[in-house]
Amino acid sequence: MIELQEDGEIACPAARVWAVVADYGQDPRWREGVETMAPSPEGIVQVGTTTAEVMRFAGRTYHNGGEVIRVEPGRSFAWRTSSGIDAEGGRLVEPLGENRCRFTFHVRVTPRVTSERLLEPALRWLLRRSIRADVRRLAGLCAS
């Protein structure tokens, strides 16, 4: 199992960051490798929101279905996959003042096939690097 949590301070109000991270339709703008993300319904997540994601990672294309399972409006939500890779995670936005916040991205991936399990250390490194870059892209997007 690969479990990662990455966070970063963002020089933007928490509400602005929440508006981006809680709208899955925005994911291709800040998450590396996300080619398409189709949430239903569109807009800010709610319990039961489903997603259809096409993502490129480590040279492979993944088609993942997902579902939002918990929401604390304006602050956090949790999700899990319903098809594709076996994963779950969450996003959290914490205000640190009027114009600053901390964003935390948590993910747990369970490799299913032997080849992925054998490559788990390399996949963990690649995923951590990718998520760190995602947090930086998110900060830039929210600041612009």
Buried (B, 14 or more C-beta within 10 A) or exposed (E): EBEBBBBBEBEBBBEBBBBBBBBBBBBBEBBBBBEEBEBEEEEBBEEEBBBBBBBEBEEEEBEBBBBBBEBEEEBBBBBBBEEBBBBBBBBBBBBEEEEBBBBBBBBBBBBEEEEBEEBBEEBBEBBBEBBBBBBEBBBEBBEE
